[in-house]
Amino acid sequence: MTSPLVARTRPRRGRAAVLAAAVLATVLSPVLTSTSASADHAGAEPGPVHAGNTYGWWDKGIVWREEFEQPYSGPTGAQWRASGQGEVVHQNGMLTLNTTTQGSLSAELGFSGAEVGRWETRLRSRQYGRGGARYRVMTELVPAGDRDQHCGAQNIALESYRIGTSKANLYARSLPNVAWKGERAGMDLGRDRWHTYAVEVTRDRISWFVDAHVVQTERRPEIWSGVPLVPRFTMQAKDGKTMNVSRMQMDWIRHWSLEAPNDLPVDAPPTRQGTYGKAC
């Protein structure tokens, strides 16, 4: 069974803390959280159609799946390690990250990780506060366990965006400080709009998928890191800024091996090579 792991906010003084607590209580109210998310969500928003079944991964090679239900639907319960300011909880069949007005919040999977495979998640985000800075919503694959993180210089992003914008950034990073960048524009990112994000990591290429469409494929060998990776969800704050209280919610996340061949081509534009200035 999955353990509902909670990161508690450290006490803060002053009017801002009181306001943050009031807004956070509103975030958690049953009126605003509405109904449970479902992998069979109907309508135009992504639900049953995702990269896993569109490209033929679903039938073979499932390594683990986390539907954020109780009890856990797989053979072993995923363990999520929460850190930062705010709260990480299971809520209505979703993993939910609720922020405060200060600091970042993350939930990282405590598995041993894998060098290759396919990872996909279905998530949504929403902003409640006003007048402050916008949180960045990120799903990344990061070096597993106690490996050197190099300040994010080996991370792969399924998506990275500011709440309320229209462009999801995609990237992979390799040492010493190389960034391979892509994007998917024209999206509605916020207001509880569901989207699915996936990445396929092989020893020959990395491909990114948004809402069951391949959008970038990078084949340059320098992109390969060979590091075991695990997923991490993050609401990233701006340093020293008062943030708008926000949340991100994951309906599910799944990991497949490379056993099943892709049913459709994964040809897509390559990424843009740049520099990651925060590498260490």
C-alpha positions as CSV (number, residue, x, y, z in Angstrom):
1,M,0.0,0.0,0.0
2,T,1.2,3.5,-0.8
3,S,2.1,5.5,2.2
4,P,0.5,9.0,2.2
5,L,3.6,11.1,2.8
6,V,3.1,14.6,4.1
7,A,5.6,17.5,4.1
8,R,4.5,20.0,6.8
9,T,5.1,23.7,6.4
10,R,7.4,25.2,9.0
11,P,5.8,27.9,11.1
12,R,5.9,31.4,9.8
13,R,4.9,34.7,11.5
14,G,3.0,37.7,10.3
15,R,0.0,38.5,8.2
16,A,1.3,36.6,5.1
17,A,1.4,33.3,7.0
18,V,-2.2,33.8,8.3
19,L,-3.4,34.6,4.7
20,A,-1.5,31.6,3.3
21,A,-3.1,29.3,5.9
22,A,-6.5,30.6,5.0
23,V,-6.0,30.1,1.3
24,L,-4.5,26.6,1.8
25,A,-7.6,25.6,3.8
26,T,-9.7,26.7,0.9
27,V,-7.6,24.7,-1.5
28,L,-8.3,21.6,0.5
29,S,-12.0,22.2,0.9
30,P,-14.3,19.6,-0.8
31,V,-16.1,22.3,-2.7
32,L,-13.1,23.3,-4.7
33,T,-11.5,19.9,-5.1
34,S,-14.7,18.6,-6.8
35,T,-14.7,15.0,-7.9
36,S,-12.0,12.4,-8.1
37,A,-9.8,12.4,-11.2
38,S,-10.2,9.4,-13.5
39,A,-8.0,7.8,-16.1
40,D,-11.2,7.4,-18.1
41,H,-12.0,11.1,-18.1
42,A,-14.4,11.9,-21.0
43,G,-14.4,14.8,-23.3
44,A,-11.7,16.8,-25.1
45,E,-9.2,16.6,-22.2
46,P,-6.6,13.8,-22.4
47,G,-7.8,10.7,-20.5
48,P,-8.0,7.2,-22.0
49,V,-5.9,8.4,-24.9
50,H,-2.2,8.7,-23.9
51,A,1.2,7.8,-25.2
52,G,1.2,4.4,-23.4
53,N,-1.7,3.0,-25.4
54,T,-1.2,5.1,-28.5
55,Y,2.3,3.8,-29.1
56,G,1.7,0.3,-27.9
57,W,3.6,0.3,-24.6
58,W,0.6,-0.7,-22.5
59,D,0.4,-4.4,-23.3
60,K,4.1,-5.2,-22.4
61,G,6.8,-4.3,-20.1
62,I,5.0,-2.5,-17.2
63,V,7.7,-2.0,-14.6
64,W,5.4,-0.3,-12.0
65,R,2.3,1.8,-12.0
66,E,1.0,4.2,-9.4
67,E,-2.7,5.2,-9.6
68,F,-2.7,6.9,-6.2
69,E,-5.5,4.7,-4.9
70,Q,-5.9,3.0,-1.6
71,P,-4.9,0.2,-1.6
72,Y,-2.2,0.5,-4.1
73,S,-3.0,-1.3,-7.4
74,G,0.4,-2.7,-8.1
75,P,2.6,-5.4,-6.6
76,T,4.6,-3.0,-4.4
77,G,3.7,0.3,-3.0
78,A,5.5,3.3,-4.3
79,Q,7.2,5.4,-1.7
80,W,7.1,9.2,-2.2
81,R,9.6,11.4,-0.3
82,A,8.2,14.9,0.3
83,S,10.4,17.9,0.9
84,G,9.9,21.7,1.0
85,Q,7.2,24.1,2.1
86,G,3.6,22.9,1.9
87,E,1.9,19.6,1.9
88,V,2.0,16.4,-0.1
89,V,-1.0,14.1,0.3
90,H,-3.2,11.5,-1.4
91,Q,-6.4,13.2,-2.2
92,N,-9.4,11.9,-4.1
93,G,-7.3,9.3,-6.0
94,M,-4.5,11.8,-6.8
95,L,-1.1,12.7,-5.5
96,T,-1.5,16.4,-4.5
97,L,1.1,19.0,-3.9
98,N,-0.3,22.1,-2.1
99,T,2.0,25.0,-1.7
100,T,2.2,28.0,0.6
101,T,3.3,31.5,-0.4
102,Q,7.0,30.7,0.3
103,G,9.4,28.1,-1.1
104,S,9.4,25.1,-3.3
105,L,7.7,21.7,-2.7
106,S,8.6,18.3,-4.2
107,A,7.7,14.6,-4.0
108,E,10.3,12.1,-5.2
109,L,10.0,8.4,-5.8
110,G,12.2,6.4,-3.5
111,F,13.0,3.6,-5.9
112,S,16.4,2.4,-7.2
113,G,15.6,3.9,-10.6
114,A,16.3,2.8,-14.2
115,E,18.6,4.0,-16.9
116,V,16.1,3.4,-19.7
117,G,12.4,3.1,-20.1
118,R,9.2,5.0,-20.7
119,W,7.6,7.2,-18.1
120,E,4.2,8.9,-18.4
121,T,2.0,10.9,-16.1
122,R,-1.4,12.7,-16.2
123,L,-1.6,15.9,-14.2
124,R,-3.3,19.2,-13.8
125,S,-2.5,22.4,-11.9
126,R,-4.3,25.4,-10.5
127,Q,-3.5,28.7,-8.9
128,Y,-5.5,30.1,-6.0
129,G,-3.5,33.1,-4.7
130,R,-3.1,36.4,-6.5
131,G,-0.6,39.2,-6.5
132,G,2.5,37.1,-6.1
133,A,4.8,35.2,-8.4
134,R,3.7,32.1,-10.3
135,Y,4.9,28.6,-9.4
136,R,6.7,26.5,-12.0
137,V,5.1,23.0,-12.4
138,M,7.8,20.3,-13.1
139,T,7.9,16.6,-13.6
140,E,11.5,15.4,-13.9
141,L,13.5,12.2,-13.9
142,V,16.4,12.8,-11.5
143,P,19.4,10.6,-10.4
144,A,18.1,8.0,-8.0
145,G,19.0,7.6,-4.4
146,D,22.0,9.4,-2.9
147,R,23.8,9.9,-6.3
148,D,25.3,13.3,-7.0
149,Q,22.6,15.5,-8.4
150,H,25.1,18.0,-10.0
151,C,22.5,20.7,-9.3
152,G,20.1,19.3,-11.8
153,A,22.7,18.8,-14.6
154,Q,21.5,15.3,-15.5
155,N,17.7,15.8,-15.1
156,I,15.1,15.0,-17.8
157,A,11.9,17.0,-17.8
158,L,8.6,15.5,-19.0
159,E,7.3,19.1,-18.6
160,S,8.2,22.4,-17.0
161,Y,5.9,25.4,-17.1
162,R,4.6,28.4,-15.2
163,I,1.0,28.1,-14.1
164,G,-1.3,30.0,-16.4
165,T,1.1,30.1,-19.4
166,S,0.7,28.4,-22.8
167,K,4.0,26.6,-23.3
168,A,5.4,23.5,-21.7
169,N,9.2,23.3,-21.8
170,L,10.9,19.9,-22.3
171,Y,14.6,19.2,-21.7
172,A,17.4,16.8,-21.0
173,R,20.7,17.8,-19.4
174,S,24.1,16.1,-19.6
175,L,27.4,16.8,-17.9
176,P,29.2,19.1,-17.6
177,N,26.6,21.7,-18.4
178,V,24.7,20.9,-21.6
179,A,21.0,21.5,-22.0
180,W,18.9,19.9,-24.8
181,K,15.7,22.0,-25.0
182,G,12.3,21.6,-26.6
183,E,8.8,22.8,-26.1
184,R,5.1,22.4,-26.8
185,A,3.3,25.7,-27.4
186,G,-0.4,26.5,-27.6
187,M,-1.5,24.8,-24.4
188,D,-3.8,25.8,-21.6
189,L,-1.6,25.2,-18.6
190,G,-3.6,25.9,-15.4
191,R,-7.3,26.1,-14.5
192,D,-7.2,22.4,-13.7
193,R,-6.8,21.4,-17.4
194,W,-5.6,17.8,-17.7
195,H,-2.6,16.9,-19.9
196,T,-0.4,13.8,-20.3
197,Y,3.4,14.0,-20.5
198,A,5.7,11.1,-21.4
199,V,9.4,10.5,-22.1
200,E,11.1,7.5,-23.7
201,V,14.7,7.1,-22.8
202,T,16.8,4.6,-24.8
203,R,20.5,4.3,-25.3
204,D,20.1,5.8,-28.8
205,R,17.7,8.6,-28.3
206,I,15.2,10.4,-26.1
207,S,11.7,11.2,-27.2
208,W,9.1,13.4,-25.6
209,F,5.3,13.1,-25.8
210,V,2.5,15.6,-24.9
211,D,-1.1,14.5,-25.0
212,A,-0.2,11.3,-26.9
213,H,1.8,13.2,-29.6
214,V,5.6,12.9,-30.1
215,V,6.9,16.4,-30.1
216,Q,10.7,16.1,-29.9
217,T,13.2,13.3,-30.5
218,E,16.9,13.8,-29.8
219,R,19.4,11.3,-31.3
220,R,22.8,13.0,-30.6
221,P,24.8,10.5,-28.5
222,E,26.0,13.2,-26.1
223,I,22.5,13.4,-24.5
224,W,23.0,9.9,-23.0
225,S,23.9,10.0,-19.3
226,G,23.6,6.3,-18.3
227,V,22.4,7.3,-14.8
228,P,19.5,5.4,-13.0
229,L,16.6,7.8,-12.8
230,V,13.4,8.3,-10.7
231,P,10.5,10.7,-11.2
232,R,10.1,13.8,-9.1
233,F,7.2,16.2,-9.0
234,T,8.0,19.8,-8.1
235,M,6.3,23.1,-7.5
236,Q,9.2,25.4,-7.9
237,A,9.2,28.9,-6.3
238,K,11.2,31.9,-7.3
239,D,14.0,32.7,-4.8
240,G,13.0,35.4,-2.3
241,K,9.6,36.0,-3.9
242,T,6.1,35.8,-2.4
243,M,4.3,33.1,-4.4
244,N,0.7,32.6,-5.3
245,V,-0.7,29.6,-3.4
246,S,-1.1,26.8,-6.0
247,R,-1.3,23.0,-6.4
248,M,-0.5,20.3,-8.8
249,Q,-2.3,17.0,-8.9
250,M,-1.3,13.7,-10.5
251,D,-4.0,11.2,-11.5
252,W,-1.4,8.5,-12.3
253,I,2.2,7.8,-13.2
254,R,3.5,4.7,-15.0
255,H,6.8,3.2,-16.0
256,W,7.3,0.8,-18.9
257,S,10.4,-1.0,-20.1
258,L,11.5,-0.9,-23.7
259,E,10.2,-4.4,-24.4
260,A,7.3,-3.4,-26.7
261,P,8.2,-1.7,-30.0
262,N,6.5,1.5,-30.8
263,D,3.4,1.1,-32.9
264,L,3.9,4.5,-34.5
265,P,7.0,6.4,-35.6
266,V,8.7,8.6,-33.1
267,D,10.3,10.9,-35.6
268,A,10.1,14.5,-34.4
269,P,12.2,17.7,-34.5
270,P,15.5,17.5,-32.6
271,T,16.0,19.6,-29.5
272,R,18.1,22.8,-29.4
273,Q,21.5,22.5,-27.7
274,G,22.3,25.1,-25.1
275,T,24.0,25.6,-21.7
276,Y,22.7,24.8,-18.3
277,G,24.2,27.6,-16.1
278,K,23.4,26.1,-12.7
279,A,25.4,22.9,-13.1
280,C,27.8,22.0,-10.3
